[in-house]
Each structure stands twice: as C-alpha cells, then as structure tokens.
C-alpha cells in the first residue's frame, strides 16, 4: 500500500491528501514533521535528503516535493481526467502548477499566512504584509479571469491544475484581510467545498496557528 509522510496541517501535505482522496487510492498516513518530529531520522533522510514533507512511497518508488508527487499520482492513478494523453493538455495543468509554486504560494502562504497570521502582531512587518496582501489579490485576480468561462481551471471537471491553487482558498477566504471582488473564484471555491475529498484534506481548522511561528 502507498504510504504518505507528513502532518495533516502542512499545506503541501494537504495538496497530496486531497488528490489521493479524489483518486480513491488507499494509503497509510504517517504523521511526520512539526510536533510529530521524525524528519531528521536517518530512515526519513534516506527517503528525502532535504528532510521535508510530504514524501510518498509506492512500492519501491519514493517521491518527494509536493508537485512531483501530484504528477506521479496523476500519471499512475489519475486516468484521462488528471493525466490526459495529449502532452499539450498536460502542459496546461503544468503551467498552473508551476505558477502556483513560483508565484501564488510564496506570495500568499509565506507573505500573508506566515507574515500576518502566524507572526505575533508585535513582530509583524506591516509594510511587507500589506504589500503581500495586495500582490496576493492581484494573483487571485488572474484566477478570476481564468475562471470566467469555465468551472475549473482545466475546463468543466476537476483536474490536476485545480489542486495546488485550490488548496489556497480555504486559508485565503478564512483570513480577516482585504480581498478584491472575486465572484468566479468564490463560485469555484463553493464547488470545491462540495467535494468530500476537499473537505477532508483541506478544510482543517487552523486557528491554533495564529501568532505561532513554530510548527
């Protein structure tokens, strides 16, 4: 059976759990990292020398880095919905995944969620946080535009492109920050919330992280 390492509250682990649940792939889940520790154990470092989660083991195959894992799962278990046969179709999802990894995630998750929500008020860099909130809003507007004529980023059904970007929505709409008008994104978020896999993997309370910089 496939095994996933990583604490459930970890953002990148949530992406992987969401896809596993969508695909109906049975797996063992080993909580690791943060208060669960274990990332410096020699056995874990043998799987991922970088000492980070998530990590997936599927038989003799070990994969680390969340987006590499998502692609592996989609290619192995996803069928045409998550891993279309035509390279041009896969490239569309790849584009959104890389955009999230290099743009949206560092701006929102690091600049806003960490810089604002997880940093004690007395220690916040208010100017940097304000800039990150504004930039995040501009990035979410790109999703707003992309969703003008489609239900999901890849078209009319959930696909691989939705996973990395969609995982952000629960935290983005859960923070008391200024946001631009995003009716298409809000409709997309409503559709995601109807999915059991999204609720189980992503919609986990995070208020205990407020003002706490330690994992």
N, C-alpha and C positions, 0 to 999 in steps of 0.2 A: 504493500500500500504506500502511496505517496505520503511524504512527511513534510510538514511546514514548520520552520522555526521562526519565532518572533512573537512579541507580546501583542495582544489584540488591540491595544490602544495606539500602537505605532501606525502612523499614516500609511507608510509604504506597505506594511503588512496588510492593512485593510484593503488595499487595491487587490492584492493577491487572493485574499479570502473571498472577496466579492466575486472574482472570476471563477474560483474553484466552486463556489456555491451555484453560480449561474450554470456552470457546465455539469453539475451533479457528479463531480469527481470525488470519490471517498478519499479522506486523508486523515492522518494523525496530526494533531496540532500540539507542538511543544512550545510552551511559553518560554521565551528567552529574551534577555535584554532588560534594562532598567532594573526594577526591584527583583526581577526573576534571575538576573545576572546570567552567567554562563558563556558570555561572548569571548572571554579570554581563556576559556578551557582549551587545552591542546586539541581535543577532539573536534571542537567547533572551528578553531582556526585552521584545522586540516581541511575543512569544507570551504571556509571563506577566510582567506588570509587577512582580509580587511576588518574582520571582526564586527560585521554589521548584519542586521536582519533587514529583510527576510532572506531565508535560504530554503530551497526546496530540494528534496532528494526523491528521485523517482527511479527505483531500482538502483542501477549503478550510475545514474546520471545525477549530478549535483549542479544546481544553477543558483547564482546569486545576482543581486541587483534586481529591483522590482520590475522594471520594464523588460529586462531579459527574461525574467520568469513569466511575465504575462505573455510574451511572444512564444515562449516554449509551450506553455499550457494551451494557447490558442492553436498552435501548429499541431500539437499532439492530440488534443481532445475537442477542439472547437468546431470542426467542420466548416462548411462554407460561410456560416454566419459570422464566425470570429476569425477565420483564416481562409479568405477566398482564394481560389486557384489562380486568378489573374493577378500578376505582380502589380499592375497599375492600381488595382483596388486595394491591395495590401499597403501600397505606398501612401494612400490617402490616410489610412489609420496611423501609419508610421509618422507621418507629418505632424498630426495632432499629438501623438505621444511624445515626440521629441520637443515640440513647442511647450508642452506642459512641463517637461523635465528641465528645460533650459530657461523658460520664461515665467510661466504662471506659478510653479511650485516654489522657486526661490523667492519670488516677489511676495506671494501671499503667505505661504507657510512659514518662511523664515522672517520676512519683513513685518508681517502683520500678526500672524498667530503667535509666533515667538516674541517678536519685538513689542507687541502690545499686550496680548492676552496672557502669555506665560511669563512675562517680565514684571516683577513688582513695580507698582506705579512710581515709586521714588527713584527707580533705576532706569526708567524708560528714556529713550532718546526720542522726544516728542516730534522733533522735526523729521527724523528718519521714518518714524511710524506714519506720520501724516503723508509723507511722500510715497511710502509703500502702499497705503490705503488708496491714494489717488491712482497710482500705477496699476494696482490690482483691479480697480474699477475699469480702467481703460482696457485691460486684458480681458476681463469678463465681457466687455462690450464686443470684443471680437467673437466670442462665443455667441453672443446675442445675434450678431449679424449672420453667423454661420447657420443658426437655427431658424432663420426667417422662413424658410420653405421646407423644413424637414423636422421630423420628430426627434431624431437622434443625429449625432454628428456624422455618422456614416450613411444615413438615409432614413428608412421607415422602420427599422428594427435596431435594437441594441447591438452594438458591435464593439470591437476592441478599442476603437477611438474614444468611446464614452467612459471607459473605466478610469484612466488617470485623471481626466478633467472632472468627471462626475463625483469622484471621491472628495473633491474640494468643497462641494456645495453644502454639505451638512455643517461644516465649520464656518463657511463664509456667511451663510444666512443665519447662523446661530450667534454671531458676534454683534455687539452693540456698536456698530461702526456705520459711517455714511456709505451708501451704495447708490450707484446710478439706477435709473429705471431699467429693469431687465425682464420684461414680460415673457420673452421667448425662453430665457434661461429658467425663469420661475416655472414655466409650464413643463420644461424638460425635467426640472427637479421634482415636480409633482409626479411625473411619470416614473421616475426612478424610485420615488418613495413607495410606489405601489408594488415594487418587486421585493419579495421575501429576502432574496439574497442581499439586496442593498440595505434593507433594514437590519439584518443580522450582522453584516460585516462592517458597515459604515456608520450607522446611526447609533453610536455608542456614546453615552454621556461623557462629557469632557470637562465639566465644571471643576472637578478636582484638580485640574491642571492650572487653574487660574493663579497667576503670581508665583508659579513654581517652576523654576528653571531646571531642576533635577528631574531625570526620568523616573 
